[in-house]
Amino acid sequence: MSTYLLLSTGYEALFPLVLSCLMFSWIHMEQELLHQSGVSCKQKLTSTQFSYNTDIAQFRQLCLDDIRRAFFLVFFLLTAFFGTGNIASINSFDLASVYCFLTVFSPFMMGALMMWKILIPFVLVMCAFEAVQLTTQLSSKSLFLIVLVISDIMALHFFFLVKDYGSWLDIGTSISHYVIVMSMTIFLVFLNGLAQLLTTKKLKLHGKPKSHLT
């Protein structure tokens, strides 16, 4: 979080805080909906063991509520990407935030810092969804299938909106929206692996393992 604050130059410094509160509300809402539907969670989130060796038999079959969770995931991922910029153009991301670290023009270093800044909100969303997935016993494979269907529908929609006429801004915007939706599924696999790495590994401080949850 401190890295994002150092790379912020204005109101965008409040974005991770607002997004974190929104993710907490999402997790709480999913648990309340499970409780109202008569399905009680096996254990609280604070006592949940995030582990790679998860028993596949614990996963359940798909239901209609999983479509809502997949839709929220896609919505929050797009919100994390365009939350501090303009949804009409990818070029709206300002490079002024990296000027305090670089005194000379270095496109590769500037691009790496901007990618790191953009990646932080994605990690917040995926870690929150990792908690939702474990509390609801939702399989990652089933989730990817639902997200793939949603992405294909969105890609088909943006494909028909691709323009080869008009200003270069309109052409670039239509193409960029189509490319973002098409690359969402591949990027989601990488984010899921990164979220599992951050939520399952333990840090050793002074010889004692420290979990990320404590």
Protein Blocks (a to p, Z undefined) as FASTA:
>chain_A
ZZmmmmpcblmlmmmmmmmmmmmmmmmmmmmmmmmnopacfbdfklpccdfklcfklpcc
ddfklmmmmmmmmmmmmmmmmmmmcfkbmklpcfklmmmmpcbdcfklmmmmmmmmmmmm
mmmmmmmmmmmmmmnopafklmmmmmmmmmmmmmmmmmmmpccedjfklmmmmmmmmmmm
mmmmmmmmmmmmmmmmmmmpccdeehiacdfkZZ
